[in-house]
Amino acid sequence: MKCVAEPFVFNSSQGLLSGIKSYDFCGLVQLANNLITFGVRYIAFPLAGLFIIIGGYLLLTAGGNEERIIKGKQAITAAVVGLLIVLFSSLIIKVVFKLLGADTTLLPW
């Protein structure tokens, strides 16, 4: 059985359940795909952008204050590292599933 996830399109009438046609394993895979896509698109990118802006603001307004310079650099570094973790999450999930002996051909990502 091969589950093929449909592209996620967020609309207010169906929400995260869009594209789910059955309530079996394939429907669960589609829901997981919808949750990951929603999280990356509408939560991770805006938060990373916000923390990069905050870090840049701290750097620009530091005025030679070493503590603010360090906090600004840490905010930018944390945002970039967090975004990289989110972007590589599908690879991480596949590796974990393979280590557990699961069939990764059923995963859409």
Residue frames as a rotation matrix with the C-alpha (Angstrom) as fourth column:
MET 1
0.586 0.810 0.000 0.00
0.810 -0.586 0.000 0.00
0.000 0.000 -1.000 0.00
LYS 2
-0.597 -0.771 0.221 1.51
0.783 -0.620 -0.045 3.30
0.172 0.147 0.974 -1.09
CYS 3
0.415 0.693 -0.589 0.20
0.781 -0.604 -0.160 6.47
-0.466 -0.394 -0.792 0.49
VAL 4
-0.443 -0.491 0.750 0.52
0.799 -0.596 0.082 9.54
0.407 0.635 0.656 -1.67
ALA 5
-0.181 0.326 -0.928 0.10
0.699 -0.622 -0.355 12.83
-0.692 -0.712 -0.115 0.17
GLU 6
0.408 0.395 0.823 -1.68
0.850 -0.494 -0.184 15.58
0.333 0.775 -0.537 -1.70
PRO 7
-0.618 -0.631 0.469 -0.28
0.434 -0.771 -0.466 19.11
0.655 -0.084 0.751 -1.63
PHE 8
-0.259 0.475 -0.841 -1.41
0.926 -0.126 -0.356 20.99
-0.275 -0.871 -0.407 1.45
VAL 9
-0.573 0.205 0.794 -3.63
0.238 -0.885 0.400 24.01
0.785 0.418 0.458 0.78
PHE 10
-0.783 0.257 -0.566 -4.83
0.571 -0.062 -0.818 25.75
-0.245 -0.964 -0.098 3.92
ASN 11
-0.523 0.687 0.505 -8.39
-0.072 -0.626 0.776 27.01
0.849 0.370 0.377 3.78
SER 12
-0.741 0.186 0.646 -10.61
-0.667 -0.326 -0.670 27.98
0.085 -0.927 0.365 6.66
SER 13
0.294 0.948 -0.119 -13.41
-0.915 0.315 0.254 25.54
0.278 0.034 0.960 5.80
GLN 14
0.772 -0.026 -0.635 -11.33
0.011 1.000 -0.027 22.35
0.635 0.014 0.772 6.09
GLY 15
0.701 -0.555 0.447 -8.26
-0.685 -0.349 0.639 23.51
-0.199 -0.755 -0.625 7.98
LEU 16
-0.315 -0.938 0.145 -5.59
-0.883 0.346 0.317 20.90
-0.347 -0.029 -0.937 8.55
LEU 17
-0.124 0.356 0.926 -7.93
-0.026 0.932 -0.361 18.11
-0.992 -0.069 -0.107 7.44
SER 18
0.538 0.333 -0.774 -7.84
-0.728 -0.279 -0.626 19.11
-0.425 0.901 0.093 3.77
GLY 19
-0.108 -0.550 -0.828 -6.93
-0.904 0.401 -0.149 16.27
0.414 0.733 -0.541 1.44
ILE 20
-0.853 -0.154 0.498 -7.86
-0.403 0.801 -0.443 13.51
-0.331 -0.579 -0.745 3.91
LYS 21
-0.274 0.757 -0.593 -10.21
-0.814 0.145 0.562 11.13
0.512 0.637 0.577 2.13
SER 22
0.410 0.373 -0.832 -10.05
0.072 0.896 0.438 8.18
0.909 -0.240 0.341 4.49
TYR 23
0.500 -0.183 0.846 -9.46
-0.841 -0.335 0.425 7.55
0.206 -0.924 -0.322 8.16
ASP 24
0.939 -0.328 -0.102 -6.84
0.338 0.935 0.107 4.84
0.060 -0.135 0.989 7.85
PHE 25
0.223 -0.940 -0.257 -3.03
0.721 -0.018 0.693 4.89
-0.656 -0.340 0.674 7.80
CYS 26
-0.370 -0.342 0.864 -2.96
0.883 -0.418 0.213 6.93
0.288 0.841 0.457 4.58
GLY 27
0.570 0.638 0.518 -5.24
0.382 -0.764 0.521 9.51
0.728 -0.099 -0.679 6.18
LEU 28
0.834 -0.343 -0.432 -2.89
0.392 -0.182 0.902 9.66
-0.388 -0.921 -0.017 9.17
VAL 29
-0.207 -0.935 0.288 0.08
0.894 -0.062 0.443 10.17
-0.397 0.349 0.849 6.85
GLN 30
-0.078 0.261 0.962 -1.82
0.697 -0.676 0.240 12.96
0.713 0.689 -0.129 5.07
LEU 31
0.904 0.428 0.001 -2.62
0.277 -0.588 0.760 14.62
0.326 -0.686 -0.650 8.41
ALA 32
0.433 -0.831 -0.350 1.06
0.607 -0.018 0.795 14.41
-0.666 -0.557 0.496 9.46
ASN 33
-0.384 -0.543 0.746 2.05
0.920 -0.289 0.263 15.93
0.073 0.788 0.611 6.13
ASN 34
0.362 0.609 0.705 -0.49
0.490 -0.768 0.412 18.74
0.793 0.196 -0.577 6.63
LEU 35
0.933 -0.011 -0.359 0.77
0.334 -0.340 0.879 19.43
-0.132 -0.940 -0.314 10.17
ILE 36
0.026 -0.998 -0.050 4.42
0.786 -0.011 0.618 19.56
-0.618 -0.055 0.784 9.09
THR 37
-0.348 -0.119 0.930 3.66
0.834 -0.492 0.249 21.81
0.428 0.862 0.271 6.13
PHE 38
0.665 0.657 0.355 1.52
0.376 -0.705 0.601 24.13
0.645 -0.266 -0.716 8.26
GLY 39
0.773 -0.401 -0.492 4.16
0.477 -0.145 0.867 24.28
-0.419 -0.905 0.079 10.98
VAL 40
-0.270 -0.934 0.233 6.96
0.870 -0.132 0.476 25.10
-0.414 0.331 0.848 8.58
ARG 41
-0.354 0.136 0.925 5.04
0.747 -0.553 0.368 27.58
0.562 0.822 0.095 6.46
TYR 42
0.343 0.681 0.647 3.00
0.162 -0.721 0.674 29.46
0.925 -0.126 -0.358 9.04
ILE 43
0.993 -0.003 -0.121 4.94
0.120 -0.103 0.987 29.06
-0.015 -0.995 -0.102 12.30
ALA 44
0.394 -0.918 -0.050 8.66
0.783 0.307 0.541 28.35
-0.481 -0.252 0.840 11.75
PHE 45
-0.202 -0.513 0.834 9.44
0.889 -0.453 -0.063 30.88
0.410 0.729 0.548 9.02
PRO 46
0.495 0.393 0.775 7.64
0.111 -0.913 0.392 33.82
0.862 -0.108 -0.496 10.68
LEU 47
0.977 -0.156 -0.144 9.21
0.141 -0.030 0.990 33.04
-0.159 -0.987 -0.007 14.08
ALA 48
0.164 -0.973 0.161 12.69
0.932 0.207 0.299 32.73
-0.324 0.101 0.941 12.57
GLY 49
-0.063 -0.129 0.990 12.20
0.661 -0.749 -0.056 36.03
0.748 0.650 0.132 10.75
LEU 50
0.822 0.437 0.365 11.02
0.009 -0.651 0.759 37.70
0.569 -0.621 -0.539 13.95
PHE 51
0.807 -0.551 -0.214 14.03
0.367 0.185 0.912 36.49
-0.463 -0.814 0.351 15.93
ILE 52
-0.091 -0.826 0.556 16.43
0.994 -0.104 0.008 37.56
0.051 0.554 0.831 13.18
ILE 53
0.223 0.255 0.941 14.83
0.315 -0.932 0.178 41.02
0.922 0.257 -0.289 13.27
ILE 54
0.990 0.139 0.035 15.07
0.003 -0.270 0.963 41.12
0.143 -0.953 -0.267 17.08
GLY 55
0.446 -0.893 -0.058 18.73
0.762 0.345 0.548 40.05
-0.469 -0.289 0.834 16.94
GLY 56
-0.157 -0.468 0.870 19.47
0.861 -0.497 -0.112 42.69
0.485 0.731 0.481 14.31
TYR 57
0.607 0.453 0.653 17.74
0.069 -0.849 0.524 45.34
0.792 -0.273 -0.547 16.42
LEU 58
0.929 -0.304 -0.212 19.80
0.248 0.085 0.965 44.33
-0.275 -0.949 0.154 19.45
LEU 59
0.060 -0.958 0.282 22.99
0.966 0.127 0.224 44.57
-0.250 0.259 0.933 17.40
LEU 60
-0.051 -0.049 0.998 22.09
0.652 -0.758 -0.004 47.94
0.756 0.650 0.071 15.91
THR 61
0.610 0.390 0.690 21.11
-0.200 -0.767 0.609 49.49
0.767 -0.509 -0.390 19.23
ALA 62
0.550 -0.438 -0.711 23.95
0.773 0.589 0.236 47.95
0.316 -0.679 0.663 21.28
GLY 63
0.832 -0.246 0.498 26.05
-0.249 -0.967 -0.061 51.10
0.496 -0.073 -0.865 21.24
GLY 64
-0.144 -0.989 0.023 29.15
-0.569 0.064 -0.820 49.18
0.809 -0.131 -0.573 22.30
ASN 65
0.140 0.270 0.953 27.37
-0.957 0.284 0.060 47.27
-0.254 -0.920 0.298 25.08
GLU 66
-0.739 -0.576 -0.348 28.95
-0.650 0.745 0.146 43.82
0.175 0.335 -0.926 24.92
GLU 67
-0.704 0.524 0.479 25.98
-0.012 0.666 -0.746 42.12
-0.710 -0.531 -0.463 26.60
ARG 68
0.346 0.877 -0.333 23.55
-0.368 -0.199 -0.908 43.36
-0.863 0.437 0.254 23.94
ILE 69
-0.033 -0.443 -0.896 25.94
-0.999 0.051 0.011 42.41
0.040 0.895 -0.444 21.14
ILE 70
-0.936 -0.330 0.124 26.20
-0.343 0.932 -0.114 38.88
-0.078 -0.149 -0.986 22.51
LYS 71
-0.334 0.894 0.299 22.41
0.054 0.335 -0.941 38.61
-0.941 -0.298 -0.160 22.93
GLY 72
0.363 0.458 -0.811 21.85
-0.734 -0.396 -0.552 39.86
-0.574 0.796 0.192 19.37
LYS 73
-0.410 -0.607 -0.681 24.30
-0.882 0.453 0.127 37.37
0.232 0.653 -0.721 17.91
GLN 74
-0.920 0.095 0.379 22.78
-0.096 0.886 -0.455 34.56
-0.379 -0.455 -0.806 19.97
ALA 75
0.025 0.999 -0.046 19.25
-0.236 -0.039 -0.971 35.44
-0.972 0.035 0.234 18.78
ILE 76
0.309 0.040 -0.950 20.30
-0.941 -0.131 -0.312 35.40
-0.137 0.991 -0.003 15.12
THR 77
-0.706 -0.649 -0.284 22.29
-0.673 0.740 -0.018 32.18
0.222 0.178 -0.959 15.54
ALA 78
-0.717 0.498 0.487 19.42
-0.048 0.662 -0.748 30.46
-0.695 -0.560 -0.451 17.35
ALA 79
0.293 0.868 -0.401 16.94
-0.520 -0.207 -0.829 31.52
-0.802 0.452 0.390 14.64
VAL 80
0.082 -0.336 -0.938 19.13
-0.980 0.143 -0.137 30.22
0.180 0.931 -0.317 11.81
VAL 81
-0.903 -0.429 0.034 19.91
-0.424 0.875 -0.234 26.94
0.070 -0.225 -0.972 13.60
GLY 82
-0.430 0.828 0.360 16.23
-0.130 0.338 -0.932 26.44
-0.894 -0.447 -0.038 14.44
LEU 83
0.422 0.578 -0.699 15.21
-0.757 -0.200 -0.622 27.07
-0.499 0.791 0.353 10.86
LEU 84
-0.340 -0.616 -0.710 17.81
-0.871 0.492 -0.011 24.59
0.356 0.615 -0.704 9.60
ILE 85
-0.908 0.065 0.413 16.50
-0.185 0.822 -0.538 21.97
-0.375 -0.565 -0.735 12.03
VAL 86
0.051 0.999 0.005 12.97
-0.293 0.020 -0.956 22.55
-0.955 0.047 0.294 10.77
LEU 87
0.351 0.068 -0.934 14.04
-0.926 -0.120 -0.357 22.35
-0.136 0.990 0.021 7.14
PHE 88
-0.532 -0.620 -0.577 15.98
-0.667 0.726 -0.166 19.13
0.522 0.297 -0.800 7.73
SER 89
-0.324 0.454 0.830 13.23
-0.795 0.345 -0.499 17.59
-0.513 -0.822 0.249 9.87
SER 90
0.728 0.614 -0.306 11.96
-0.679 0.585 -0.443 15.40
-0.093 0.531 0.842 7.05
LEU 91
0.134 -0.773 -0.620 15.42
-0.448 0.511 -0.734 13.90
0.884 0.377 -0.278 6.65
ILE 92
-0.698 -0.370 0.612 15.67
-0.696 0.154 -0.701 13.40
0.165 -0.916 -0.365 10.42
ILE 93
0.175 0.863 0.474 12.26
-0.839 0.383 -0.387 11.67
-0.516 -0.330 0.791 10.46
LYS 94
0.734 0.080 -0.674 13.26
-0.546 0.660 -0.516 9.32
0.403 0.747 0.529 7.62
VAL 95
-0.308 -0.925 -0.221 16.54
-0.486 0.352 -0.800 8.42
0.818 -0.139 -0.558 9.35
VAL 96
-0.582 0.155 0.798 14.76
-0.778 0.181 -0.602 7.68
-0.238 -0.971 0.015 12.64
PHE 97
0.548 0.835 0.047 12.15
-0.761 0.521 -0.386 5.55
-0.347 0.176 0.921 10.86
LYS 98
0.480 -0.443 -0.757 14.90
-0.463 0.605 -0.648 3.61
0.745 0.661 0.085 9.05
LEU 99
-0.614 -0.747 0.256 16.77
-0.592 0.220 -0.776 3.05
0.523 -0.628 -0.577 12.32
LEU 100
-0.320 0.599 0.734 13.57
-0.767 0.291 -0.572 1.68
-0.556 -0.746 0.366 13.83
GLY 101
-0.870 -0.113 0.480 13.14
0.127 0.889 0.440 -0.63
-0.476 0.444 -0.759 10.85
ALA 102
0.138 0.982 -0.128 10.03
0.116 -0.144 -0.983 1.03
-0.984 0.120 -0.133 9.43
ASP 103
-0.148 -0.062 0.987 9.18
0.969 0.191 0.157 1.19
-0.198 0.980 0.032 5.74
THR 104
-0.408 -0.094 -0.908 9.88
0.212 -0.977 0.006 4.78
-0.888 -0.189 0.418 4.69
THR 105
-0.939 0.098 0.331 8.29
0.323 -0.085 0.943 4.38
0.120 0.992 0.048 1.27
LEU 106
-0.027 0.995 -0.095 4.92
0.968 0.049 0.247 5.12
0.251 -0.085 -0.964 2.88
LEU 107
0.023 -0.020 -1.000 6.06
0.593 -0.804 0.030 8.56
-0.805 -0.594 -0.007 4.01
PRO 108
0.762 0.357 0.540 5.24
0.646 -0.371 -0.667 11.40
-0.038 0.857 -0.513 1.62
TRP 109
0.914 -0.405 -0.019 8.15
-0.405 -0.914 0.022 13.60
-0.026 -0.012 -1.000 2.66
